[in-house]
Amino acid sequence: MDIKVLLADDHAVLRDGLRMVLDAQTGISVVGEAEDGRQALEMVERLHPDVVVMDIAMPNMNGAEATRQIKRRFPGVKVLILTMHENEHYLAQIVNAGAIGCVLKRSAGTELVTAVRAAARGESYFSPAMATMMLDGYRMHLAVDGRDESDLLTEREREILQLVAEGKTNQEIADLLVVSIKTVQTHRAHMMEKLDAHDRTELVKHAIRLGMITSD
């Protein structure tokens, strides 16, 4: 059975070009064309496509909002965003709206067929430039949100955090490290300040995020 595709873009010339690319493929059939997001939503309800190729910048409901509403009302329909914009703002809109992937307009001629077939299988597809941007953003998120917080701690503080996470008391930690209990308390206070932790439970959560212990 052919993959049924709905094209949604406010430029007729671009839609014609996309239709030619897709209709030339075995197993793919363009079942309709929409000029804006609102019309795309109506056509999804009427035509039940498998995949919607959606421009993100359109009048009468943009592509992001149309995608959001399609996913809410027809969760089985896969939406691929088509955009000329290579920036994090649009990427965030695309991901948050529930699109399964994104193809840059400049590379649609070579990537769209692959993206449509992947989407129909329930697999994500992002143009390489967008995928790189996503990976860079994820790395930055990790650095800010936790993984690199280990750099805030001294070796001794890491040792103590490990032992706290294992359930050791201050006295037990002092005995194991051959230091005074006051030294342990001082290191512990410094750790809590650096990690913005207010009790042992929060320290344990940080230890889990840093891979010191598992959450099991």
C-alpha positions in Angstrom: 0.0 0.0 0.0 1.3 3.4 -0.9 2.4 5.9 1.7 -0.2 8.7 1.5 1.4 12.2 1.7 -0.3 15.6 2.2 1.8 18.6 1.2 1.3 21.9 3.1 3.1 25.0 1.8 1.8 28.4 0.8 4.0 28.5 -2.3 2.4 26.6 -5.2 5.6 26.4 -7.2 7.3 24.6 -4.3 4.4 22.3 -3.8 4.5 21.4 -7.5 8.2 20.6 -7.2 7.7 18.4 -4.1 4.8 16.6 -5.8 7.0 15.8 -8.8 9.7 14.4 -6.5 7.4 12.2 -4.5 5.1 11.1 -7.3 8.1 9.8 -9.2 8.7 7.3 -6.4 7.3 3.8 -6.1 5.1 3.4 -3.1 4.5 7.0 -2.4 1.3 8.9 -3.4 0.5 12.6 -2.8 -3.1 12.7 -1.9 -3.6 16.4 -1.4 -2.1 19.9 -1.1 -2.8 22.6 1.4 -2.0 26.3 1.2 -1.9 27.0 5.0 -2.0 25.3 8.3 -5.7 25.6 8.9 -6.4 23.9 5.5 -3.8 21.3 6.3 -5.7 20.4 9.5 -9.0 20.1 7.6 -7.4 17.9 4.9 -5.8 15.6 7.4 -9.3 15.0 8.8 -10.7 14.3 5.4 -7.9 12.5 3.6 -6.2 10.5 6.5 -2.7 10.8 5.1 0.2 8.8 6.6 2.7 11.7 6.4 2.2 15.4 6.2 5.1 17.5 4.8 4.5 20.8 6.5 6.1 24.2 5.8 6.7 25.9 9.2 6.1 29.5 8.0 2.5 29.8 6.6 -0.4 32.1 7.0 -3.7 31.2 8.7 -2.1 29.0 11.3 1.7 28.4 11.0 3.2 24.9 10.6 4.2 24.5 14.2 0.7 25.1 15.5 -0.9 23.0 12.7 1.5 20.2 13.7 0.6 20.5 17.3 -3.1 20.3 16.5 -2.7 17.4 14.1 -0.7 15.4 16.7 -3.4 16.1 19.3 -6.3 15.1 17.1 -4.7 12.5 14.9 -1.7 11.1 16.8 -1.1 8.4 14.2 -0.3 10.9 11.5 3.4 11.7 11.1 4.5 15.3 10.4 7.7 16.3 8.6 8.5 19.9 8.9 10.0 21.7 5.8 11.9 24.8 6.5 14.6 27.1 5.1 15.6 28.2 8.6 18.7 26.7 10.3 18.5 28.0 13.8 17.7 26.7 17.3 14.5 28.8 17.6 12.8 26.9 14.7 14.3 23.6 15.8 12.8 24.0 19.3 9.4 24.8 17.7 9.6 21.7 15.5 10.5 19.3 18.4 8.0 20.8 20.8 5.1 20.7 18.2 5.6 16.9 17.9 7.0 16.6 14.4 8.9 13.4 13.6 11.5 15.1 11.6 12.7 18.1 9.6 14.0 18.6 6.1 15.7 21.8 4.9 14.2 23.2 1.8 17.5 23.6 0.1 18.1 19.8 0.4 14.5 18.6 -0.1 15.2 17.3 -3.6 17.7 14.7 -2.2 16.4 14.1 1.3 12.6 14.3 1.2 11.9 10.8 -0.1 14.2 9.3 2.5 12.5 11.4 5.2 9.0 10.4 4.1 9.8 6.7 4.1 11.4 7.0 7.5 8.5 8.9 8.9 6.0 6.3 7.6 8.0 3.7 9.5 7.7 5.8 12.6 11.4 6.8 12.5 12.7 10.3 13.0 14.6 12.1 10.2 16.4 15.4 10.5 18.6 17.0 7.8 22.2 16.6 8.8 22.6 20.3 9.6 19.6 20.2 12.0 20.7 16.9 13.5 24.1 18.5 14.3 22.4 21.5 15.9 20.3 19.1 18.0 23.4 17.2 19.2 25.2 20.5 20.0 22.2 21.7 22.0 22.0 18.4 23.8 25.6 18.6 24.8 25.2 22.1 26.0 22.2 21.1 28.0 24.2 18.3 29.7 27.0 20.7 30.5 24.6 23.2 32.1 22.2 20.8 33.6 24.5 18.3 35.3 27.0 16.1 33.7 29.8 18.6 33.9 28.9 19.6 37.5 31.5 17.1 38.6 34.1 19.7 37.5 32.8 21.9 40.4 33.9 19.3 43.0 37.4 18.6 44.3 38.6 15.0 44.3 38.0 14.8 48.1 34.5 16.2 47.6 33.8 13.5 45.0 35.0 10.9 47.4 32.7 12.1 50.1 29.8 12.5 47.7 30.3 8.9 46.7 30.2 7.7 50.4 27.2 9.9 51.2 25.4 8.4 48.3 26.3 4.9 49.6 24.6 5.8 52.9 27.6 6.3 55.0 27.3 8.6 58.1 29.7 11.5 58.6 31.5 9.5 61.3 31.9 6.4 59.0 33.2 8.7 56.2 35.7 10.2 58.6 36.9 6.8 59.7 37.3 5.5 56.1 39.2 8.6 54.9 41.1 9.0 58.2 40.1 12.6 58.7 38.2 14.4 61.4 34.4 14.5 61.4 34.7 18.3 61.3 36.6 18.0 58.0 33.9 15.8 56.6 31.2 18.2 57.6 33.1 21.1 56.0 33.6 19.3 52.7 29.9 18.3 52.8 28.8 21.9 53.4 31.0 23.0 50.4 29.5 20.3 48.2 25.9 21.3 49.1 26.6 24.9 48.3 28.3 24.1 45.0 25.5 21.8 43.9 22.7 23.8 45.4 21.6 20.8 47.4 19.7 21.2 50.6 19.8 17.7 52.1 21.2 14.2 51.7 18.4 13.2 49.2 19.4 15.9 46.8 23.1 14.9 47.1 22.2 11.4 46.2 20.3 12.6 43.1 23.5 14.4 42.0 25.5 11.3 42.6 23.1 9.4 40.4 23.3 12.0 37.6 27.1 11.8 37.8 27.0 8.1 37.4 28.5 7.3 40.8 25.6 5.1 41.8 22.5 3.7 40.0 19.0 4.7 40.8 17.9 1.0 41.3 
